[in-house]
Amino acid sequence: MELIGTVDAAHPLVVVALEQEARHFVTDFPVLVTGVGKVRAALAVAHALGAGVRPRELVNVGTAGGLHPGMEGTHEIEVVFQHDFDDPALHAVTGRHDGPPLALSAATAVVPAAADAPAAPGGVAAPVLATGDRFVAGGPLRDRLVRVADLVDMEGYAVAAAGAALGVPTRLVKHVSDPADETAGDTWVEGVDACARVLAEWVGSRLG
């Protein structure tokens, strides 16, 4: 992980997984580069805020795979869940919800709260993000997720969960980099720089 700048209460902390996604940022806001995956993302946020200073909000920006036609461009997430964590089954065994879906406000940042498991994707008006520690590139996993989500990534849920645990308002903003199919890896590599420019423009124009 790498924290560029200093966390302070007056400004957002921008969170990205990879340096490639942040390479075109021109901002005075602190930027946290977490590394890939849920564990790295959660640990990086916890470490960055461990000194006790809380930012105005966490804003996780990054790339995501699109699961449906029309899921292109940049989207602010309304619901995020872990596609590789079986919360209903574990609740049946333990009586606890240790990884429930989280609802966020796509209009104003709010502290994430528990939400019902998504039964159908929300579309461009209310995007549902599925987070997991697998890069989705077609196959049975994509076939399953297309029924319950609009976008897929590897860090969003972890950032939202860390924000909720620390009492920090959290937003997830994802730019579609690939169709999460068999071409996803090559498409991401070829397009990540263009995606980074879009994300930089969003950070520069939408955060104040």
C-alpha positions, 0 to 999 in steps of 0.5 A, spaced: 500 500 500 502 507 499 498 513 502 500 519 497 498 525 501 496 526 508 489 524 511 485 530 514 478 531 516 476 536 511 477 532 505 476 526 502 481 520 501 481 517 494 482 510 494 484 506 488 487 499 487 492 500 482 497 505 481 495 504 473 488 507 475 491 513 479 496 515 474 493 521 471 490 524 477 491 531 479 489 533 485 490 536 492 486 530 496 490 524 499 490 518 495 491 511 497 493 505 493 491 499 496 493 493 492 489 488 489 483 484 492 479 485 498 484 483 504 489 488 501 484 493 500 481 493 507 488 492 511 490 499 507 484 503 509 484 500 516 492 502 516 491 509 513 486 511 518 489 507 524 492 514 527 485 516 528 484 522 523 478 520 519 477 523 512 470 527 510 469 521 506 472 515 502 471 515 495 473 508 492 474 509 484 477 504 479 475 499 474 470 494 473 467 489 469 460 490 466 455 484 466 450 487 461 449 491 455 449 499 457 453 498 463 459 502 460 462 509 462 462 511 469 457 509 475 456 510 482 454 504 486 448 503 490 449 496 493 455 492 493 455 485 495 461 479 496 460 474 490 465 469 494 462 470 501 456 465 502 452 470 508 445 466 508 449 460 509 453 462 514 447 466 518 443 459 518 449 456 521 452 462 526 446 466 526 450 472 524 451 476 518 458 477 518 458 479 510 451 482 508 450 486 502 451 494 503 447 499 501 450 506 499 447 513 496 448 514 489 446 521 490 450 523 497 455 519 501 452 515 507 455 510 512 453 504 508 448 500 512 446 492 511 441 491 505 437 485 502 441 480 498 440 483 491 435 478 487 436 482 480 441 487 478 439 495 478 441 497 472 444 504 470 439 508 475 441 503 481 448 499 479 449 493 483 456 491 484 459 484 486 466 484 489 470 478 490 477 475 490 477 472 483 478 476 476 471 475 472 473 473 465 467 469 463 465 462 464 460 459 470 462 465 475 460 470 470 453 466 468 451 466 475 453 474 477 449 476 471 443 475 474 444 478 480 449 484 479 451 489 474 458 490 475 464 486 478 470 488 481 475 486 487 476 491 492 469 495 492 466 491 498 472 491 502 473 499 502 465 500 504 466 495 509 472 498 512 468 505 512 462 502 515 466 499 521 470 506 522 464 510 521 466 514 515 461 515 509 463 511 503 462 512 495 464 507 490 465 510 483 467 504 478 468 505 470 467 500 466 474 497 463 471 490 460 465 486 459 468 481 464 468 475 459 473 471 456 477 477 453 477 481 460 484 480 461 487 483 454 481 488 454 483 491 461 491 491 459 489 495 453 484 500 456 487 501 463 490 508 461 484 510 457 480 508 464 485 512 468 484 518 464 476 518 465 477 517 473 482 522 473 477 527 470 471 524 475 476 526 481 478 533 478 471 535 476 466 531 481 470 532 488 470 538 491 
